[in-house]
Amino acid sequence: MDLKQMEMMKRRRKTGAIGWLQDLFAIEAKPRKGLLAAEWVVLAYAVATMLLVFFCYTKLANPESMVAGRLRVMAMMAMLWAVYRLLPCRFTLMLRLLVLMLLLGWWYPDTYEINRIFTNLDHSFASAEQWLFGFQPALEFCRHFPSKLFSSLMYLGYGSYYPLIALTAFWYFLCRYKDFERCAFVIITAFFIYYVIYDFVPVVGPTFYFKAVGLQDIAHGVFPALGDYFNTHTDCLPAPGYHDTVFYKFVEYARLQGERPTAAFPSSHVGVATICLLFAIHSRRKWLIILMAPLYVLLCLSTVYIQAHYAIDALAGLATGLILYFVLMALSRRLC
């Protein structure tokens, strides 16, 4: 390649980057007037759970902060809508959806605040697990695969959850903008459907339940009902596997910061990751599928390996992820 050809390629790359930035901030000819479909989902969940908070006010531990938090989210949505109306372009539209996605983790602890007023159901799920498999996969998995390499891969998989979501969303924004809003709508709506389930199905998962009951009883197939035990107890087992790896430390730090005895059934990790993998397949980009597929498999296995979920939680996550993807994608054709 001669010098002239190299200069031409540089100019093309520069023009492409400038063109992309121009498209990013170009004023839309027909800006959206109302709320986006994903914003309506968030608003509906915020209002519905706020009414639930008022109804159960005396039973909740932090009702004032829950109400205040929801009001702040609504105010933020209104502010971002106003910014978009002043400057209607791809960038401000992206901000509206990006903020909603960044807040998905903020809503998670609230499921514990709501569901701990109900009777815990882990004894039923552990019993079903024992009946189905003849043992507790969450207890035996790490024992049968004790190697440092396998442990590291499991924690790599579990820690890839949010990166997979971010990769999916940003790829569609950067490379297939016409489908970006649909992608964000499906992911955000799936999260809130799982949150609704977690609000009313109080299952804490093996790491909390096994800690409360004791590993000896669990190994002998004894699964007592704990009632409202987790209303005041949030202790969990130390994560299994090797503790001196980077991926373990990352996952354990995240668990210490935001983990609560809630959200075990079905596994939203598996469900949302399934949706992201299906979006990768929908993109028809082989490199994206090849990148995401191994991480997806590791993530699904890791939810049981690190004792965050029962195996039936992961299976239910797979099933619901498939259903939600196809149902919400069909719905998005009308709403987005």
Salt bridges, closest charged atoms under 4 A:
GLU39 OE1 - ARG96 NH2 2.60
ASP110 OD2 - ARG70 NH1 2.58
GLU113 OE1 - ARG116 NH2 2.87
GLU140 OE2 - ARG143 NH1 3.48
GLU140 OE1 - HIS144 ND1 3.88
ASP179 OD2 - LYS178 NZ 3.44
ASP179 OD1 - ARG182 NH1 3.82
GLU181 OE1 - ARG32 NH1 2.70
ASP244 OD2 - LYS148 NZ 3.57
GLU252 OE1 - ARG255 NE 3.41
ASP313 OD2 - HIS309 ND1 3.74
